[in-house]
Every structure is written in C-alpha cells, then in structure tokens.
Amino acid sequence: MTSEPLPPVLAVTGLAKAVPGGRQLFRDLAFAVAPGEIVAIMGESGVGKSTLLNLVAGLDTADAGQIAIAGQDLAGLDDDARTLLRRNRIGFVFQAFHILPHLTLAQNIALPLVLARAPAPAAIDRATKMLAKVGLGDRGGDYPAQLSGGEMQRIAIARALVHTPALILADEPTGNLDPETAERVLALFVAETRASGAGTVIVTHSDRAAQVADRVLVLGPAGLVPRP
C-alpha cells in the first residue's frame, strides 16, 4: 500500500506580474514545491526572479494568479496576516546576509523566535542548538563583525531554520562567497534543509548552486520551463 503524497508547501498557479511602465515580467506562471524538495530558479538578469521571490514571500502583490503557502492563499490575507505567515512559515536566506550588527550571533538566530513571541530563554536555547548544527557552537556571544563571509552565511542559514519553517526562500545564497566557501555553505544548506523537511526555493545565477536542487526551472519569455 503506497502512502498518499504530501500536499505542496508552495503552490503557484496562473501568476502574472508587470513592472511600472507596463512591461510584462511573466504571466500564467505555475509551479509547486513539495515538502523536503529543493527547486532552483535561474534566468537572465531582469527576467523577474527576485520579483517572483518577493511575490511568494508576500512582500509584493501579483497582478493575477494564486500563491498558496502550506495551504494558505496569500490573496485572502491582509497585511497583518501575511506578516504572521512570513514570520511563522517562511525562512529567508539572502545574498547580503542581513545579519544585525548590534546583536550577538545567538540573538540574531533567535530573532524569528522572539518575533513570534517565544520566551527569551527558550529562543536562545534553540538558537544555541542551531549554532552547534552549523559548526559555530562556541560563538554565540560573538558579534557579526568578528565573522568571515562564510560564517555569516552559516548564521543566516541557522536563522532561516530556527523556527522550523515550512518554506525556505534563498536569494543568491552563495553570491558573495568565494568558490571554496560557497561549496561548504551549499553542503550545509542542503543538509539542514533536508533534515528540516522544508520546501526550498533557490534563486541563483550559479550553476553550482543549482546543482544541489532536485529540479531546476529557468524563468524567461516562455515562463518557467525545466532546464534541459
């Protein structure tokens, strides 16, 4: 007896978006991401990859179509509800890290839990465990200025995963790293996202980053198509 497939973490259907001035970035876009699946989205600069990520995150509004995260349709949520959905169900990994310089590493990682109103001791305890998972277990009291680029990205990965989100969104997660460091960060990213069971979308120009994905989709004039 085979088990039923799990419903998608992310389901996008009929998505359309134009930029100011009327240029159509894409229309009738559709794809889905299953729990534990890593999907890479590639394409030339200006085709709308980052815009697509912002739409999925609920940071921008589509002209048409539907985006559902863990079964919740973004179009049916007001601004407060979208903020709560991002806070509780989505983890972000950015090219520029976005680590807060005035907070310790443990405090940076604990931030999603604190924003979700978890008790501070529990949040720091969970953050300390995530630090150990990314190989920085003895650095919780350090500040971002004391880190290398690769260490900063490890902190960003730990912060994205600390609240066990359903969906991870990564925008050029290795774009600022040298090849050797990028390789280590990608291995860590894949291991941790697989262990968490989160569905993952990586927007990237990097062929090496795309190689870790289960599927690679290319965004262009024809929409989203599988990479040959």
C-alpha positions in Angstrom: 0.0 0.0 0.0 1.5 3.3 -1.1 1.2 6.4 1.0 -0.5 9.5 -0.4 1.9 12.2 -1.5 2.1 15.2 0.9 0.4 18.4 -0.3 2.8 21.0 -1.6 4.4 23.5 0.7 4.2 26.1 -2.1 1.6 26.1 -4.9 1.7 28.9 -7.6 -0.9 29.0 -10.3 -1.7 31.5 -13.1 0.7 34.1 -11.7 1.2 37.4 -13.6 3.2 40.5 -12.9 4.1 43.6 -14.8 6.5 46.3 -13.8 5.7 50.1 -13.7 5.6 51.2 -17.3 3.7 48.2 -18.4 6.4 45.7 -19.2 5.2 42.2 -18.5 7.6 40.1 -16.5 5.6 36.9 -16.7 2.1 35.6 -17.0 0.3 32.4 -16.3 3.3 31.1 -14.2 2.7 27.8 -12.3 4.9 25.6 -10.2 4.8 23.7 -6.9 7.3 22.7 -4.2 6.9 19.6 -2.1 8.0 19.2 1.5 11.7 18.5 1.5 12.1 19.4 -2.1 14.7 21.9 -3.4 13.8 23.9 -6.5 16.3 26.2 -8.2 15.1 29.1 -10.3 17.6 30.5 -12.9 17.4 33.1 -15.7 18.9 36.2 -17.1 19.1 39.4 -15.1 15.9 41.4 -15.3 13.5 38.5 -16.1 11.9 38.8 -12.7 13.5 36.1 -10.4 13.7 38.4 -7.4 10.2 39.7 -8.1 8.9 36.2 -8.1 10.6 35.5 -4.8 9.1 38.7 -3.3 5.6 37.6 -4.6 6.0 34.2 -3.0 7.0 35.9 0.3 4.0 38.2 0.2 6.2 41.3 0.0 4.7 42.2 -3.3 1.3 41.7 -4.9 0.7 39.8 -8.1 -1.5 41.2 -10.9 -3.2 37.8 -11.3 -2.9 34.3 -10.1 -2.7 32.5 -6.8 0.1 31.7 -4.3 -0.6 29.3 -1.5 1.9 28.5 1.3 1.1 25.5 3.5 -2.4 25.7 2.1 -3.0 29.4 2.8 -3.8 31.6 -0.1 -1.9 34.8 0.2 -4.6 36.8 -1.6 -7.0 36.0 1.2 -4.7 37.5 3.9 -4.5 41.1 5.0 -1.1 42.7 5.7 -1.0 41.6 9.3 -1.9 38.0 8.4 0.8 38.0 5.7 3.4 39.2 8.2 2.4 36.4 10.6 2.6 33.9 7.8 6.1 35.1 6.9 7.2 35.1 10.5 5.9 31.6 11.2 6.1 29.6 8.0 8.9 31.1 5.9 12.7 31.3 6.4 14.9 33.6 4.3 18.5 33.4 3.2 19.8 36.4 1.5 23.0 37.1 -0.6 23.7 40.1 1.6 23.2 38.1 4.8 21.1 40.8 6.6 22.6 39.9 10.0 22.1 42.7 12.5 25.5 44.0 13.7 24.4 45.2 17.2 23.1 41.7 18.2 25.2 38.7 19.2 25.1 35.7 16.9 22.8 33.8 19.3 20.5 36.8 19.4 20.5 37.1 15.6 19.5 33.5 15.2 16.9 33.7 17.9 15.2 36.7 16.3 12.5 34.8 14.4 11.5 33.1 17.6 11.5 36.3 19.6 9.3 38.0 16.9 7.0 35.0 17.2 6.8 35.8 21.0 8.6 32.7 22.1 10.0 33.1 25.7 13.6 34.5 25.5 15.3 31.6 27.4 13.7 29.1 25.0 14.6 31.2 22.0 18.2 31.5 23.0 18.4 27.7 23.8 17.1 26.9 20.4 19.5 29.4 18.8 22.4 27.8 20.6 21.5 24.4 19.3 21.3 25.8 15.8 24.7 27.4 16.2 26.1 24.0 17.0 24.5 22.5 14.0 26.2 25.0 11.7 29.6 24.5 13.3 29.6 27.7 15.4 28.5 26.3 18.7 31.1 28.3 20.8 30.5 31.6 19.1 27.0 32.6 20.4 28.3 35.6 22.3 30.3 36.9 19.3 29.2 39.7 17.0 28.8 39.7 13.2 31.9 41.9 12.8 34.0 39.0 14.0 32.9 36.7 11.3 34.1 35.8 7.8 31.6 35.8 4.9 31.1 32.0 5.0 30.5 32.2 8.8 27.9 35.0 8.2 26.1 32.8 5.7 26.1 29.9 8.2 24.4 32.3 10.7 21.9 33.3 8.0 21.1 29.6 7.4 20.7 28.9 11.1 18.4 31.9 11.5 16.3 30.8 8.5 15.8 27.3 10.0 15.5 28.1 13.7 11.7 28.3 13.7 11.2 25.2 11.6 9.5 27.0 8.7 7.6 25.1 6.0 9.2 27.1 3.2 12.8 28.4 2.7 13.4 31.2 0.2 17.0 31.8 -0.7 18.1 34.7 -2.9 21.6 34.1 -4.4 22.8 32.4 -1.1 26.4 32.0 -2.3 26.7 35.1 -4.4 29.1 36.9 -2.1 31.3 33.9 -1.3 34.5 32.5 -2.8 34.1 29.1 -4.6 35.5 27.0 -1.8 33.4 28.7 0.9 30.4 28.6 -1.3 30.8 24.8 -1.7 30.9 24.3 2.1 27.9 26.6 2.6 25.9 24.8 -0.1 26.6 21.4 1.6 25.5 22.8 4.9 22.4 24.4 3.4 21.3 21.2 1.7 21.9 19.0 4.8 20.0 21.3 7.1 17.0 22.0 4.8 16.7 18.2 4.1 16.8 17.5 7.8 14.1 20.0 8.5 11.8 18.8 5.7 11.2 22.4 4.5 10.4 23.0 0.8 13.1 25.3 -0.6 13.3 27.7 -3.5 16.7 29.0 -4.5 17.0 31.9 -6.9 20.5 31.8 -8.4 22.8 32.6 -11.3 25.2 29.9 -10.1 25.3 26.6 -11.9 27.0 25.0 -8.8 24.2 26.3 -6.5 21.6 24.9 -8.9 23.2 21.5 -9.0 22.1 20.9 -5.4 18.4 21.2 -6.4 16.0 18.4 -7.2 14.7 20.4 -10.1 16.0 23.5 -12.0 13.5 25.8 -13.6 14.5 28.6 -16.0 12.5 31.9 -15.9 12.3 33.6 -19.3 9.9 34.8 -22.0 8.3 31.4 -22.2 7.6 31.4 -18.4 9.1 28.8 -16.2 10.5 25.8 -18.0 12.6 22.9 -16.8 16.3 23.3 -17.6 17.4 20.7 -20.2 
